[in-house]
Every structure is written in C-alpha cells, then in structure tokens.
C-alpha cells in the first residue's frame, strides 16, 4: 500500500460504502429471482453473464500466460467457490437478508482458523478468544433448540467456510499472478464448475430472471472493484468498519422491500461477530506496524 493510501481515509470510506451498497444490490436481485430456479442454475447464469466483463482484459491475460502452480491453485479455488456460491444462492433465497449478511461476516473468522490449520500460523490467546466470541454470535443468531435451524442456515455456514478457504488460496495466488488473472481464473473456473451441477436441474429461465441475474453480475463486479479502490485508498482499519454498515442496510432492505421481520437477536449476534472481526482486523494492523518498525531499511 502506498503512503498516499493512509492520507485518503474519506475516499476509502466512500468507496467501501459504495461497495456495500453494490452488494445489497446483489442481495435484492437474488431475492427477486426467488426459488423457482435451482440454486446451481442461478449461480451459473450469474457467472456466465458476468464473463462479459473479462473481454477488455483478455489480450493482457493471454500475454501473461499461466504457470502450473497458478493453474493448480486457481482450479482448487474455483472448485471451492463453485460450492460456496451454490450454497449462497440457496441460502439467500430462503432466509432473511439480515441473517445472510450477519452470518456472512463469519468468513474472516474462518480465514483466521484456516491460517492456523492450513498455513500453520500461531493462534494467540486474544485471537482465540475473538473466535470464541464470534461463535457465540452465531449461536445467538441460530438459537439452536429455541428456533428451527433451516437448510438455508446450514447452507450459509457452508458458504462462509468454503469462502474462507477460497480467500486463503487467493492470498497465495496474488503473489503469483496479476489481479486480473486471479479474477479471470475464478470467473471462468466457477462457470465451468457449475455446468455439471446445472445441467441435471435446468429450468428455462424467464427474461425477468435473466435480467435480474445480469443485474446481480453487474452489482457484484462493481462491488468488488469498489472494494479494491477502497483498499488502495485507505487502510483496513478505516475501510473495515464502514463495510460493517452493510448489516444495517441488509436489515432495512429486508424490512422495507421484502417485509421481513426485524429480529433483534439476529442484529445482536451480527454485531458480536462484527466486533470480533473488527478486533482481529485492528490487532493484525497493530502487529503489522510492529513488524515494520523492527524491519531494517
């Protein structure tokens, strides 16, 4: 990150806010599509329609080429992401927007756990306690024994787990290939991976469903680009808290657009998870600054 990044906190916060609104657009589009189409087919249509955004960078990707290691990591990430997006589409169409948003914040927690289990990073006491607190937040949202835990909730837990491992692979890929290549491998790989899941359950989509899923693709791409610009403009300690506003927007969207009940315990559980993620973010930033001060020039 350049030195100018820390000097543009307002710009970074605005880009992050726009990113959150774009992802709310994704939620709305998937909700409007509903459950008539199978989850795998909805995900396939979103990704195949989104391939149009790769056209401007195809020549640059061709010149860059692929190594065996990048191909292997990209394929593994696409495999995980295929199941993650299928489960996400399934959950999104079946449980309230606020619950999807709140449980989605578990992904950084799974990234932290994955870094310990897969990468062998040390799990310090405070990081461990933050993870335990996040799990408490999940239990408050799900309330096992006090409410029905639906297939949508199980699917969302699977989504965050798969996304967490996928992001760990992405972290390694960014050291080996350009950002455009990482995005292209994911987009193409997931589209291919969804084909065998889609063919057996194919239902001819209506023009409205295709239009909504194309809008979902546009919002998703815009959201990821806005997030990238946010990260370039300001440190995570600035952008991450703004990203958490998405939970508030999700609650408002579910209530005003879809008539979903505002569940105070879902908001409480989501807030607890957000607090844990924010602590992990701030703690990591603090440790990074200490490492940089110790590193000789």
C-alpha positions in Angstrom: 0.0 0.0 0.0 1.4 3.4 -0.9 1.9 6.2 1.6 -0.9 8.1 0.0 -3.3 5.4 1.0 -3.3 6.4 4.6 -3.9 10.0 3.6 -7.2 9.4 1.9 -9.5 7.9 4.6 -12.6 9.7 3.4 -12.1 8.5 -0.2 -11.5 4.9 1.1 -14.6 5.1 3.3 -16.8 6.3 0.4 -15.6 3.6 -1.9 -16.2 1.0 0.9 -19.7 2.4 1.4 -20.4 2.2 -2.3 -19.1 -1.4 -2.3 -21.6 -2.3 0.5 -24.5 -0.8 -1.5 -23.5 -2.8 -4.6 -23.6 -6.0 -2.6 -27.0 -5.0 -1.3 -28.0 -4.8 -4.9 -26.8 -8.4 -5.3 -29.0 -9.5 -2.4 -32.0 -7.7 -3.9 -31.5 -9.3 -7.3 -31.2 -12.8 -5.9 -34.3 -12.3 -3.7 -36.3 -11.1 -6.7 -35.3 -14.1 -8.7 -36.7 -16.3 -5.9 -36.6 -20.1 -5.6 -38.1 -21.2 -9.0 -34.7 -21.7 -10.5 -32.4 -24.2 -8.8 -29.6 -22.5 -6.8 -26.9 -24.0 -9.1 -28.6 -22.7 -12.2 -29.0 -19.2 -10.7 -25.3 -19.1 -9.8 -24.3 -20.4 -13.3 -26.3 -17.8 -15.0 -24.9 -15.0 -12.8 -21.3 -16.2 -13.6 -21.8 -16.9 -17.3 -23.4 -13.5 -17.8 -20.5 -11.9 -15.8 -17.9 -13.3 -18.2 -18.6 -10.3 -20.5 -16.6 -8.2 -18.1 -13.5 -10.2 -18.8 -13.5 -9.2 -22.5 -11.5 -5.9 -22.0 -8.6 -7.8 -20.3 -8.4 -11.0 -22.4 -5.4 -9.8 -24.5 -3.4 -8.9 -21.4 -4.3 -12.3 -19.8 -3.1 -14.1 -22.9 0.2 -12.3 -22.8 0.6 -13.1 -19.1 0.2 -16.8 -19.5 -0.2 -19.5 -16.8 2.3 -21.5 -14.8 1.4 -24.9 -13.5 1.3 -23.7 -9.9 -1.1 -20.9 -10.7 -3.3 -23.2 -12.7 -3.4 -25.7 -9.9 -4.3 -23.1 -7.2 -6.8 -21.4 -9.5 -8.6 -24.7 -10.1 -8.7 -25.6 -6.4 -10.1 -22.2 -5.6 -12.7 -22.4 -8.3 -13.8 -25.8 -7.1 -14.4 -24.5 -3.6 -16.0 -21.3 -4.9 -18.4 -23.4 -7.0 -19.9 -25.0 -4.0 -19.8 -21.7 -2.0 -21.8 -19.7 -4.5 -24.3 -22.5 -5.0 -24.9 -22.7 -1.2 -25.0 -18.9 -1.1 -27.7 -18.7 -3.7 -29.7 -21.4 -2.0 -29.4 -19.6 1.4 -30.2 -16.2 0.0 -33.5 -17.3 -1.5 -34.6 -19.0 1.7 -33.6 -17.0 4.8 -33.9 -13.3 5.6 -31.4 -10.9 4.1 -30.2 -9.7 7.5 -29.3 -13.3 8.5 -27.4 -13.9 5.3 -25.5 -10.7 5.9 -24.8 -11.3 9.6 -23.6 -14.9 9.0 -21.5 -13.7 6.0 -19.2 -11.9 8.4 -18.0 -15.3 9.6 -15.8 -15.6 6.6 -12.9 -13.7 8.1 -13.2 -15.9 11.2 -12.8 -19.0 9.0 -9.9 -17.3 7.2 -8.2 -16.9 10.6 -8.8 -20.5 11.6 -7.7 -21.7 8.2 -4.5 -19.7 8.5 -3.8 -21.7 11.7 -4.8 -25.1 10.4 -3.6 -24.9 6.8 -0.8 -22.4 7.0 0.5 -23.2 10.5 0.1 -19.7 11.9 0.2 -19.4 15.7 -3.2 -18.8 17.4 -2.6 -16.3 20.1 -4.9 -16.2 23.1 -6.6 -13.0 22.2 -7.2 -14.2 18.6 -8.6 -17.4 20.0 -11.0 -15.5 22.3 -12.2 -13.3 19.4 -13.1 -16.5 17.5 -14.9 -17.9 20.5 -16.9 -14.6 20.8 -17.8 -14.8 17.1 -19.1 -18.4 17.6 -21.2 -17.0 20.4 -22.6 -14.5 18.0 -23.5 -17.3 15.6 -25.3 -19.2 18.3 -27.3 -16.1 19.2 -28.4 -15.9 15.5 -29.3 -19.5 15.1 -30.6 -20.2 18.7 -30.5 -24.0 18.4 -33.2 -25.6 20.4 -35.2 -22.3 20.5 -35.9 -21.9 16.8 -35.8 -24.1 13.7 -32.4 -24.2 12.0 -33.3 -24.5 8.4 -31.4 -25.8 5.4 -30.8 -22.2 4.5 -28.9 -21.6 7.7 -26.8 -24.8 7.2 -26.1 -23.7 3.6 -24.9 -20.3 4.8 -22.5 -21.8 7.3 -21.1 -24.0 4.4 -20.8 -20.9 2.3 -18.7 -19.0 4.8 -16.4 -22.0 5.4 -15.8 -22.5 1.6 -15.3 -18.8 1.1 -12.8 -18.7 3.9 -10.6 -21.4 2.4 -11.0 -19.8 -1.0 -9.7 -16.5 0.2 -6.7 -18.2 1.7 -5.9 -19.6 -1.7 -6.5 -16.2 -3.3 -4.0 -14.7 -0.9 -1.3 -17.1 -2.3 -2.4 -16.5 -5.9 -2.0 -12.8 -5.7 1.7 -13.4 -5.1 2.0 -15.4 -8.3 -0.3 -13.7 -10.8 -1.9 -10.4 -11.6 -5.2 -9.3 -10.1 -6.9 -9.6 -13.5 -5.6 -13.2 -13.8 -6.8 -14.2 -10.3 -10.3 -12.8 -11.1 -10.4 -14.4 -14.5 -9.4 -17.8 -13.2 -12.2 -17.7 -10.6 -14.9 -16.4 -13.0 -14.1 -19.0 -15.7 -13.4 -21.8 -13.3 -16.6 -21.3 -11.4 -18.6 -21.1 -14.6 -17.2 -24.4 -15.8 -17.6 -26.0 -12.3 -21.3 -25.1 -12.2 -22.1 -26.8 -15.6 -22.4 -30.3 -14.2 -24.5 -29.1 -11.3 -26.8 -27.1 -13.5 -27.5 -29.5 -16.4 -29.5 -32.1 -14.4 -31.7 -29.5 -12.8 -32.0 -27.0 -15.7 -35.2 -25.0 -16.0 -35.6 -22.5 -18.8 -35.3 -19.0 -17.2 -37.7 -16.2 -17.9 -36.5 -12.9 -19.4 -37.0 -11.3 -16.0 -34.9 -13.9 -14.2 -32.1 -13.4 -16.8 -32.3 -9.6 -16.5 -32.1 -9.8 -12.7 -29.2 -12.2 -12.7 -27.3 -9.9 -15.2 -28.0 -7.1 -12.8 -26.6 -9.2 -10.0 -23.5 -9.8 -12.0 -23.1 -6.0 -12.6 -23.6 -5.2 -8.9 -21.1 -8.0 -7.9 -18.4 -6.7 -10.3 -19.0 -3.1 -9.3 -18.8 -4.1 -5.6 -15.5 -5.9 -5.9 -14.0 -3.0 -7.9 -15.2 -0.5 -5.3 -13.8 -2.6 -2.6 -10.4 -2.8 -4.4 -10.4 1.0 -4.8 -11.2 1.4 -1.0 -8.3 -0.8 -0.1 -6.0 1.2 -2.3 -7.2 4.5 -0.7 -7.2 3.7 3.0 -6.0 1.0 5.4 -8.3 -1.8 6.6 -8.7 0.0 10.0 -10.6 2.7 8.1 -12.5 0.6 5.5 -13.5 -2.4 7.6 -15.8 -0.5 10.0 -17.6 1.1 7.0 -18.1 -2.3 5.4 -20.0 -3.4 8.6 -22.7 -0.9 7.7 -23.9 -3.5 5.3 -25.6 -5.3 8.1 -27.8 -2.2 8.8 -28.6 -1.8 5.1 -29.5 -5.5 4.9 -31.9 -5.2 7.8 -33.5 -2.1 6.2 -33.7 -3.8 2.8 -35.3 -6.9 4.1 -37.8 -4.9 6.1 -38.8 -2.3 3.5 -38.6 -4.3 0.3 -39.5 -7.8 1.4 -41.5 -7.4 4.6 -39.0 -9.4 6.7 -39.3 -9.2 10.4 -36.6 -7.3 12.2 -35.0 -9.8 14.6 -33.2 -8.0 17.4 -31.2 -11.2 18.3 -30.0 -11.5 14.7 -28.8 -7.9 14.9 -27.2 -8.6 18.3 -25.5 -11.8 17.0 -24.3 -10.0 13.9 -22.9 -7.1 16.0 -21.0 -9.6 18.2 -19.5 -11.2 15.1 -18.6 -7.8 13.6 -16.9 -6.8 16.9 -14.8 -10.0 16.8 -13.8 -9.3 13.1 -13.0 -5.7 13.9 -10.8 -6.7 16.8 -9.0 -9.2 14.6 -8.5 -6.5 11.9 -7.2 -3.9 14.4 -5.0 -6.4 16.1 -3.5 -7.6 12.8 -2.8 -4.0 11.8 -1.1 -3.3 15.1 1.1 -6.4 14.7 2.0 -5.4 11.2 3.1 -1.9 12.3 5.3 -3.5 14.9 6.9 -5.9 12.4 7.5 -2.9 10.0 9.2 -0.9 12.8 11.5 -3.9 13.5 12.4 -4.5 9.9 15.6 -2.7 9.0 15.6 -0.4 5.9 
